Amino acid sequence: MKILHIDSNHFLLINELSNLGFQNDEDYTSSKEEVEAKIHQYDGIIIRSRFTIDKQFLDKATNLKFIGRVGAGLENIDCEYAKEKGVYLISSPEGNRNAVGEHSLGMLLSLFNKLNKADLEVRSGKWLREENRGIELDGKTVGLIGYGNMGKSFAKKLRGFDVEVLCYDIKPNVGDENCKQVSLQELQERADVLSLHTPQTELTKNMVNDKFINQFKKSFWLINTARGKSVVTLDLVEALKSNKVLGAGLDVLEYEKKSFENLFTNQEIPEAFQYLINADNVILSPHVAGWTVESKQKLAQTIVDKIKAKFC
């Protein structure tokens, strides 16, 4: 079987697939059209987020048996059409779930203790202790929306704290010893912290909007390490201004391109994003929650293991 790799990944991915008898070809520079012209030669393709695999691409891939996505989500693939054509879809959320859980916790603790703000002030010669008095996580209620690999990882990290962890998920009976599953209404009534762990779907696009935010009984802190388009930035900014949202840790932004590799194609920065840049109760990172040295290897190994289980 021949596999085409169109994004670079940890070297073990190609090494181990080669050891299993697969032929591995690499093409990290050709355009989508150029890849389409030769994809009929391949049984499998390995991607991250370089381009969308749509109906046109899949129609060209007449011998394709599987698509391996080195990452958690499959939103850059027309999954329904791929399944219709008998293409097996492989993702690897098991590979970076621990990294996402740790990043979520790091963002939350940094917000509670004003670490980014205090760091910048000390570096500029300011020594403001009372202004940087933090709050403690113990005693708070943390609400998770989405309780799959990422949500479960974050809940596990919270076991060392005296907190109550609640989750809402469209799937029934996903709660466990680390988290109690509740209705969305109950989560909005009780949560002090909201952390998003959902894939990008039609249900989650623009989910966190003005109406959604104001259904929370208390002011709350927001962590988003999932997908940027789940949060309406303009509505979040208004909530930050009114203190309905007390602070936000955003690893993802609605402005991201489909490849997740950049934000803006020009130099015009939206007013709402400019507010986030200047807000001292907002922490931003460039879609790296699952992007650790360890996760790079684990993501690759997960893909190898799933291909081996299915095709060897």
Disulfide bonds with the S-S distance in Angstrom:
none
